[in-house]
Amino acid sequence: MSNSKLDQIVDQLNRSGEYRVIRKYQKPQSYNLENPANNKKLIGVFLDIEATGLSYSSDKLIELGIVKFEYTADGHIFRLLDEFSGYQDPNKPIPEYITKLTGITDEAVIGQKIDEAEVTEYLQNVDLIIAHNAQLDGLGLKMEC
């Protein structure tokens, strides 16, 4: 099917009020091609977790996602590098509202375990960690591995 035909279908669905169609994200090869000040490139990571709830003392980690990126101290991001993703079995049922929110099911995590040594190695030589919803990301640092 041609792109113009697909665009027509997307427009029709969006105008119906019954659907909201979004395009799949296409990761660019790079973001800033030039480094005019020739600044040293550093490595940062974006880190996000999903858990069985909001309590760091009673809820459990169920997913850890990390993406490395190359940047300079003046804030220019040059490119995304490798990614790390893993599931962890919380050894208790995932609440229905968490599954609705994250799409993560009990079946997806059963028997899964995030390899702490692999995460530690992945984070070697990282200059900056940016954590989404950081007040809850303590769950990720207290993984029961």
MDTraj code that builds the backbone (N, CA, C; nanometers):
import mdtraj as md
import numpy as np

residues = "MET SER ASN SER LYS LEU ASP GLN ILE VAL ASP GLN LEU ASN ARG SER GLY GLU TYR ARG VAL ILE ARG LYS TYR GLN LYS PRO GLN SER TYR ASN LEU GLU ASN PRO ALA ASN ASN LYS LYS LEU ILE GLY VAL PHE LEU ASP ILE GLU ALA THR GLY LEU SER TYR SER SER ASP LYS LEU ILE GLU LEU GLY ILE VAL LYS PHE GLU TYR THR ALA ASP GLY HIS ILE PHE ARG LEU LEU ASP GLU PHE SER GLY TYR GLN ASP PRO ASN LYS PRO ILE PRO GLU TYR ILE THR LYS LEU THR GLY ILE THR ASP GLU ALA VAL ILE GLY GLN LYS ILE ASP GLU ALA GLU VAL THR GLU TYR LEU GLN ASN VAL ASP LEU ILE ILE ALA HIS ASN ALA GLN LEU ASP GLY LEU GLY LEU LYS MET GLU CYS".split()
xyz = np.array([
    [0.0859, -0.1176, 0.0000],
    [0.0000, 0.0000, 0.0000],
    [0.0902, 0.1235, 0.0000],
    [0.0558, 0.2223, -0.0780],
    [0.1384, 0.3429, -0.0892],
    [0.1257, 0.4306, 0.0355],
    [0.2284, 0.5139, 0.0568],
    [0.2258, 0.6051, 0.1714],
    [0.1102, 0.7033, 0.1617],
    [0.0764, 0.7495, 0.0412],
    [-0.0343, 0.8456, 0.0286],
    [-0.1674, 0.7802, 0.0659],
    [-0.1852, 0.6527, 0.0294],
    [-0.3075, 0.5801, 0.0658],
    [-0.3132, 0.5605, 0.2177],
    [-0.1992, 0.5261, 0.2773],
    [-0.1947, 0.5109, 0.4225],
    [-0.2243, 0.6436, 0.4923],
    [-0.1692, 0.7537, 0.4399],
    [-0.1956, 0.8859, 0.4971],
    [-0.3442, 0.9199, 0.4918],
    [-0.4107, 0.8826, 0.3835],
    [-0.5555, 0.9063, 0.3714],
    [-0.6325, 0.8268, 0.4764],
    [-0.5924, 0.7025, 0.4979],
    [-0.6592, 0.6180, 0.5977],
    [-0.6377, 0.6761, 0.7373],
    [-0.5142, 0.7183, 0.7670],
    [-0.4839, 0.7787, 0.8970],
    [-0.5694, 0.9033, 0.9180],
    [-0.5766, 0.9902, 0.8179],
    [-0.6586, 1.1112, 0.8289],
    [-0.8047, 1.0771, 0.8555],
    [-0.8561, 0.9787, 0.7841],
    [-0.9964, 0.9395, 0.8018],
    [-1.0205, 0.8856, 0.9430],
    [-0.9312, 0.8027, 0.9909],
    [-0.9464, 0.7487, 1.1264],
    [-0.9387, 0.8595, 1.2310],
    [-0.8429, 0.9487, 1.2181],
    [-0.8286, 1.0584, 1.3138],
    [-0.9506, 1.1496, 1.3137],
    [-1.0068, 1.1782, 1.1971],
    [-1.1244, 1.2663, 1.1875],
    [-1.2503, 1.2012, 1.2434],
    [-1.2529, 1.0672, 1.2510],
    [-1.3725, 0.9977, 1.2985],
    [-1.4005, 1.0254, 1.4461],
    [-1.2966, 1.0631, 1.5204],
    [-1.3137, 1.0829, 1.6643],
    [-1.3117, 0.9528, 1.7432],
    [-1.3078, 0.8408, 1.6746],
    [-1.3042, 0.7092, 1.7389],
    [-1.1625, 0.6571, 1.7557],
    [-1.0697, 0.7147, 1.6810],
    [-0.9323, 0.6654, 1.6804],
    [-0.8347, 0.7810, 1.6913],
    [-0.7162, 0.7482, 1.7375],
    [-0.6035, 0.8409, 1.7361],
    [-0.4846, 0.7617, 1.6849],
    [-0.4444, 0.7893, 1.5656],
    [-0.3355, 0.7149, 1.5031],
    [-0.2087, 0.7978, 1.5123],
    [-0.1032, 0.7362, 1.5619],
    [0.0258, 0.8045, 1.5694],
    [0.1270, 0.7264, 1.4864],
    [0.2295, 0.7955, 1.4410],
    [0.3333, 0.7303, 1.3610],
    [0.4366, 0.6664, 1.4523],
    [0.4906, 0.5562, 1.4058],
    [0.5975, 0.4879, 1.4773],
    [0.7203, 0.5777, 1.4784],
    [0.7842, 0.5875, 1.5921],
    [0.9038, 0.6700, 1.6061],
    [1.0174, 0.6094, 1.5250],
    [1.0808, 0.6912, 1.4456],
    [1.1973, 0.6494, 1.3682],
    [1.3199, 0.7153, 1.4290],
    [1.4045, 0.6365, 1.4927],
    [1.5230, 0.6892, 1.5593],
    [1.6214, 0.7416, 1.4550],
    [1.6609, 0.8693, 1.4656],
    [1.7597, 0.9221, 1.3709],
    [1.8984, 0.8646, 1.4001],
    [1.9840, 0.8661, 1.3001],
    [2.1213, 0.8193, 1.3182],
    [2.1986, 0.9107, 1.4126],
    [2.1718, 1.0412, 1.4038],
    [2.2388, 1.1369, 1.4915],
    [2.1497, 1.2590, 1.5084],
    [2.1784, 1.3379, 1.6103],
    [2.0988, 1.4556, 1.6406],
    [2.1737, 1.5836, 1.6060],
    [2.2955, 1.5967, 1.6498],
    [2.3795, 1.7121, 1.6194],
    [2.5003, 1.6587, 1.5434],
    [2.5127, 1.6993, 1.4197],
    [2.6214, 1.6470, 1.3383],
    [2.7538, 1.7153, 1.3679],
    [2.7469, 1.8384, 1.4122],
    [2.8699, 1.9132, 1.4361],
    [2.8872, 1.9422, 1.5843],
    [3.0114, 1.9487, 1.6236],
    [3.0490, 1.9841, 1.7592],
    [3.1385, 2.1070, 1.7469],
    [3.0771, 2.2271, 1.7275],
    [3.1556, 2.3459, 1.6923],
    [3.2638, 2.3812, 1.7925],
    [3.2433, 2.3588, 1.9188],
    [3.3450, 2.3921, 2.0187],
    [3.4426, 2.2761, 2.0382],
    [3.4159, 2.1651, 1.9647],
    [3.4981, 2.0458, 1.9757],
    [3.5082, 1.9975, 2.1213],
    [3.3938, 2.0025, 2.1895],
    [3.3871, 1.9583, 2.3281],
    [3.4062, 1.8076, 2.3386],
    [3.4571, 1.7658, 2.4523],
    [3.4714, 1.6232, 2.4799],
    [3.3325, 1.5600, 2.4835],
    [3.3160, 1.4470, 2.4160],
    [3.1893, 1.3752, 2.4186],
    [3.1867, 1.2841, 2.5407],
    [3.0746, 1.2886, 2.6111],
    [3.0536, 1.2113, 2.7325],
    [2.9446, 1.1078, 2.7075],
    [2.9301, 1.0152, 2.8012],
    [2.8264, 0.9127, 2.7901],
    [2.7264, 0.9318, 2.9039],
    [2.5992, 0.9383, 2.8677],
    [2.4914, 0.9461, 2.9654],
    [2.3931, 0.8334, 2.9422],
    [2.3044, 0.8134, 3.0380],
    [2.1973, 0.7155, 3.0204],
    [2.0651, 0.7747, 3.0667],
    [1.9605, 0.7368, 2.9964],
    [1.8236, 0.7586, 3.0419],
    [1.7813, 0.6267, 3.1047],
    [1.7308, 0.6302, 3.2265],
    [1.6937, 0.5088, 3.2987],
    [1.5479, 0.5192, 3.3405],
    [1.4738, 0.4130, 3.3202],
    [1.3343, 0.4102, 3.3638],
    [1.3033, 0.2715, 3.4172],
    [1.2202, 0.2667, 3.5179],
    [1.1755, 0.1389, 3.5719],
    [1.0232, 0.1341, 3.5719],
    [0.9742, 0.0137, 3.5769],
    [0.8332, -0.0111, 3.6042],
    [0.8302, -0.0996, 3.7276],
    [0.7296, -0.0780, 3.8113],
    [0.7188, -0.1527, 3.9364],
    [0.5733, -0.1915, 3.9599],
    [0.5526, -0.2725, 4.0628],
    [0.4179, -0.3202, 4.0943],
    [0.3324, -0.2140, 4.1626],
    [0.3911, -0.0993, 4.1937],
    [0.3180, 0.0102, 4.2583],
    [0.4121, 0.1243, 4.2892],
    [0.3718, 0.2118, 4.3779],
    [0.4474, 0.3332, 4.4062],
    [0.5260, 0.3304, 4.5371],
    [0.5164, 0.2244, 4.6131],
    [0.5843, 0.2180, 4.7426],
    [0.7216, 0.1519, 4.7291],
    [0.8260, 0.2278, 4.7617],
    [0.9606, 0.1712, 4.7527],
    [0.9835, 0.0617, 4.8563],
    [0.9042, 0.0588, 4.9631],
    [0.9260, -0.0413, 5.0672],
    [0.8489, -0.1713, 5.0439],
    [0.7366, -0.1665, 4.9728],
    [0.6588, -0.2891, 4.9560],
    [0.6404, -0.3333, 4.8110],
    [0.6606, -0.2436, 4.7145],
    [0.6428, -0.2818, 4.5751],
    [0.7736, -0.3308, 4.5156],
    [0.7623, -0.4002, 4.4047],
    [0.8778, -0.4674, 4.3441],
    [0.9006, -0.4184, 4.2020],
    [1.0264, -0.4186, 4.1625],
    [1.0683, -0.3873, 4.0279],
    [1.0187, -0.4958, 3.9323],
    [0.9645, -0.4544, 3.8160],
    [0.9250, -0.5534, 3.7155],
    [0.9933, -0.5296, 3.5807],
    [1.0414, -0.4083, 3.5562],
    [1.1141, -0.3837, 3.4313],
    [1.2161, -0.2727, 3.4515],
    [1.3312, -0.2903, 3.3892],
    [1.4357, -0.1892, 3.3886],
    [1.4715, -0.1615, 3.2433],
    [1.4666, -0.0343, 3.2051],
    [1.5038, 0.0051, 3.0698],
    [1.6052, 0.1176, 3.0757],
    [1.7126, 0.1049, 2.9983],
    [1.8191, 0.2055, 2.9986],
    [1.8644, 0.2272, 2.8542],
    [1.8877, 0.3535, 2.8193],
    [1.9400, 0.3875, 2.6872],
    [2.0613, 0.4778, 2.7058],
    [2.1744, 0.4381, 2.6469],
    [2.2953, 0.5213, 2.6500],
    [2.2883, 0.6245, 2.5384],
    [2.3489, 0.7409, 2.5656],
    [2.3589, 0.8438, 2.4624],
    [2.4910, 0.9174, 2.4763],
    [2.5320, 0.9772, 2.3662],
    [2.6553, 1.0535, 2.3612],
    [2.6189, 1.2017, 2.3639],
    [2.6864, 1.2802, 2.4495],
    [2.6526, 1.4211, 2.4653],
    [2.7777, 1.5007, 2.5023],
    [2.7636, 1.6324, 2.5017],
    [2.8718, 1.7187, 2.5492],
    [2.8218, 1.7978, 2.6689],
    [2.9145, 1.8492, 2.7470],
    [2.8797, 1.9206, 2.8699],
    [2.7931, 2.0430, 2.8438],
    [2.7957, 2.0966, 2.7220],
    [2.7120, 2.2133, 2.6914],
    [2.5702, 2.1739, 2.6500],
    [2.5368, 2.0441, 2.6619],
    [2.3992, 1.9999, 2.6422],
    [2.3644, 1.9450, 2.5054],
    [2.4576, 1.9324, 2.4166],
    [2.4283, 1.8764, 2.2844],
    [2.4297, 1.7235, 2.2902],
    [2.3206, 1.6632, 2.2476],
    [2.3144, 1.5175, 2.2352],
    [2.3483, 1.4846, 2.0909],
    [2.4387, 1.3892, 2.0721],
    [2.4829, 1.3553, 1.9378],
    [2.4145, 1.2311, 1.8831],
    [2.4037, 1.1309, 1.9640],
    [2.3383, 1.0103, 1.9141],
    [2.3036, 0.9179, 2.0298],
    [2.2037, 0.8324, 2.0040],
    [2.1695, 0.7273, 2.0986],
    [2.2607, 0.6097, 2.0710],
    [2.3028, 0.5441, 2.1765],
    [2.3908, 0.4291, 2.1626],
    [2.3113, 0.3025, 2.1915],
    [2.3672, 0.2084, 2.2606],
    [2.2987, 0.0824, 2.2856],
    [2.1945, 0.0939, 2.3964],
    [2.1103, -0.0083, 2.4031],
    [1.9996, -0.0116, 2.4985],
    [2.0108, -0.1355, 2.5864],
    [1.9545, -0.1250, 2.7065],
    [1.9431, -0.2398, 2.7962],
    [1.7983, -0.2463, 2.8416],
    [1.7416, -0.3652, 2.8412],
    [1.6052, -0.3831, 2.8886],
    [1.5933, -0.5210, 2.9507],
    [1.5233, -0.5279, 3.0618],
    [1.5038, -0.6574, 3.1245],
    [1.3826, -0.6581, 3.2155],
    [1.3231, -0.7754, 3.2272],
    [1.2103, -0.7964, 3.3177],
    [1.2578, -0.8666, 3.4435],
    [1.1818, -0.8469, 3.5508],
    [1.2106, -0.9115, 3.6791],
    [1.0787, -0.9638, 3.7357],
    [1.0788, -1.0903, 3.7743],
    [0.9613, -1.1511, 3.8366],
    [0.9488, -1.0979, 3.9790],
    [0.8366, -1.0310, 4.0123],
    [0.8211, -0.9765, 4.1476],
    [0.7786, -1.0817, 4.2502],
    [0.7553, -1.2037, 4.2033],
    [0.7103, -1.3134, 4.2899],
    [0.5798, -1.2818, 4.3607],
    [0.5009, -1.1993, 4.2965],
    [0.3643, -1.1726, 4.3411],
    [0.2892, -1.1211, 4.2195],
    [0.1573, -1.1318, 4.2196],
    [0.0816, -1.0869, 4.1030],
    [0.0985, -0.9365, 4.0780],
    [0.1062, -0.9001, 3.9506],
    [0.1113, -0.7592, 3.9125],
    [-0.0316, -0.7056, 3.9192],
    [-0.0547, -0.5971, 3.9918],
    [-0.1902, -0.5423, 3.9994],
    [-0.2439, -0.5078, 3.8602],
    [-0.3736, -0.5255, 3.8426],
    [-0.4376, -0.5022, 3.7129],
    [-0.4127, -0.3601, 3.6619],
    [-0.4159, -0.2610, 3.7505],
    [-0.3962, -0.1233, 3.7052],
    [-0.2542, -0.1009, 3.6545],
    [-0.1572, -0.1752, 3.7080],
    [-0.0188, -0.1644, 3.6607],
    [-0.0076, -0.2286, 3.5221],
    [-0.0715, -0.3423, 3.5022],
    [-0.0718, -0.4054, 3.3700],
    [-0.1381, -0.3138, 3.2679],
    [-0.2483, -0.2489, 3.3049],
    [-0.3142, -0.1552, 3.2122],
    [-0.2242, -0.0365, 3.1812],
    [-0.1515, 0.0105, 3.2795],
    [-0.0641, 0.1261, 3.2626],
    [0.0604, 0.0929, 3.1807],
    [0.1212, -0.0235, 3.2066],
    [0.2509, -0.0562, 3.1472],
    [0.2441, -0.1579, 3.0337],
    [0.1383, -0.2377, 3.0319],
    [0.1306, -0.3462, 2.9347],
    [0.2074, -0.4699, 2.9787],
    [0.2664, -0.4659, 3.0980],
    [0.3459, -0.5778, 3.1478],
    [0.2545, -0.6735, 3.2243],
    [0.2561, -0.7994, 3.1837],
    [0.1699, -0.9011, 3.2447],
    [0.2508, -0.9953, 3.3335],
    [0.1796, -1.0692, 3.4167],
    [0.2441, -1.1722, 3.4985],
    [0.3173, -1.2724, 3.4090],
    [0.2558, -1.3062, 3.2949],
    [0.3156, -1.4035, 3.2033],
    [0.4478, -1.3525, 3.1452],
    [0.4583, -1.2225, 3.1235],
    [0.5800, -1.1647, 3.0650],
    [0.6982, -1.1710, 3.1600],
    [0.6722, -1.1640, 3.2904],
    [0.7824, -1.1575, 3.3875],
    [0.8105, -1.2886, 3.4591],
    [0.7222, -1.3853, 3.4464],
    [0.7391, -1.5084, 3.5230],
    [0.8751, -1.5727, 3.4931],
    [0.9498, -1.5987, 3.5997],
    [1.0804, -1.6608, 3.5885],
    [1.1921, -1.5688, 3.5405],
    [1.1604, -1.4437, 3.5134],
    [1.2612, -1.3490, 3.4632],
    [1.3412, -1.2895, 3.5785],
    [1.4669, -1.2614, 3.5522],
    [1.5525, -1.2004, 3.6533],
    [1.6514, -1.1076, 3.5840],
    [1.6605, -0.9847, 3.6307],
    [1.7559, -0.8894, 3.5761],
    [1.8931, -0.9236, 3.6320],
    [1.9903, -0.9373, 3.5447],
    [2.1264, -0.9725, 3.5838],
    [2.1968, -0.8481, 3.6359],
    [2.2152, -0.8421, 3.7677],
    [2.2751, -0.7254, 3.8314],
    [2.4166, -0.6981, 3.7798],
    [2.4941, -0.8025, 3.7553],
    [2.6303, -0.7856, 3.7034],
    [2.6272, -0.7252, 3.5631],
    [2.5295, -0.7654, 3.4828],
    [2.5155, -0.7110, 3.3478],
    [2.4800, -0.5623, 3.3524],
    [2.3923, -0.5248, 3.4451],
    [2.3554, -0.3838, 3.4610],
    [2.4764, -0.3033, 3.5079],
    [2.5499, -0.3565, 3.6042],
    [2.6692, -0.2892, 3.6547],
    [2.7699, -0.2668, 3.5421],
    [2.7922, -0.3679, 3.4612],
    [2.8853, -0.3551, 3.3483],
    [2.8337, -0.2540, 3.2460],
    [2.7042, -0.2578, 3.2197],
    [2.6440, -0.1640, 3.1237],
    [2.6652, -0.0191, 3.1683],
    [2.6629, 0.0049, 3.2986],
    [2.6755, 0.1404, 3.3517],
    [2.8202, 0.1855, 3.3732],
    [2.9179, 0.1009, 3.3428],
    [3.0581, 0.1396, 3.3549],
    [3.0872, 0.2574, 3.2617],
    [3.1679, 0.3497, 3.3082],
    [3.2122, 0.4650, 3.2284],
    [3.0989, 0.5576, 3.1861],
    [2.9896, 0.5567, 3.2602],
    [2.8788, 0.6488, 3.2343],
    [2.9033, 0.7751, 3.3166],
    [2.8901, 0.8908, 3.2518],
    [2.9154, 1.0184, 3.3183],
    [2.7909, 1.0796, 3.3817],
    [2.6721, 1.0408, 3.3336],
    [2.5475, 1.1030, 3.3779],
    [2.4355, 1.0009, 3.3711],
    [2.3526, 0.9966, 3.4753],
    [2.2327, 0.9124, 3.4751],
    [2.1124, 1.0027, 3.4933],
    [2.0179, 0.9930, 3.3999],
    [1.8921, 1.0668, 3.4094],
    [1.7835, 0.9625, 3.4324],
    [1.7153, 0.9716, 3.5460],
    [1.6147, 0.8730, 3.5816],
    [1.4763, 0.9354, 3.5738],
    [1.3873, 0.8713, 3.4990],
    [1.2482, 0.9147, 3.4925],
    [1.1817, 0.8850, 3.6254],
    [1.1071, 0.9808, 3.6768],
    [1.0351, 0.9632, 3.8029],
    [1.1315, 0.9174, 3.9130],
    [1.2404, 0.9925, 3.9296],
    [1.3535, 0.9517, 4.0127],
    [1.3173, 0.9205, 4.1575],
    [1.2153, 0.9826, 4.2126],
    [1.1826, 0.9533, 4.3515],
    [1.1367, 0.8090, 4.3690],
    [1.0931, 0.7442, 4.2622],
    [1.0520, 0.6043, 4.2710],
    [1.1600, 0.5107, 4.2219],
    [1.2594, 0.5617, 4.1521],
    [1.3588, 0.4745, 4.0912],
    [1.4532, 0.4119, 4.1923],
    [1.4381, 0.4442, 4.3202],
    [1.5100, 0.3706, 4.4236],
    [1.4761, 0.2237, 4.4182],
    [1.3571, 0.1911, 4.3654],
    [1.3187, 0.0514, 4.3496],
    [1.4205, -0.0218, 4.2631],
    [1.4708, 0.0450, 4.1605],
    [1.5642, -0.0176, 4.0692],
    [1.6987, -0.0421, 4.1330],
    [1.7336, 0.0390, 4.2310],
    [1.8630, 0.0234, 4.2954],
    [1.8577, -0.0789, 4.4070],
    [1.7379, -0.1188, 4.4458],
    [1.7217, -0.2163, 4.5528],
    [1.6634, -0.3459, 4.4961],
    [1.7069, -0.3805, 4.3729],
    [1.6563, -0.5015, 4.3101],
    [1.6840, -0.6201, 4.3993],
    [1.5905, -0.7063, 4.4086],
    [1.6131, -0.8313, 4.4805],
    [1.6546, -0.9340, 4.3765],
    [1.7835, -0.9437, 4.3570],
    [1.8381, -1.0348, 4.2550],
    [1.8852, -1.1639, 4.3185],
])
top = md.Topology()
chain = top.add_chain()
for i, resn in enumerate(residues, 1):
    res = top.add_residue(resn, chain, resSeq=i)
    for name in ("N", "CA", "C"):
        top.add_atom(name, md.element.get_by_symbol(name[0]), res)
traj = md.Trajectory(xyz[None], top)
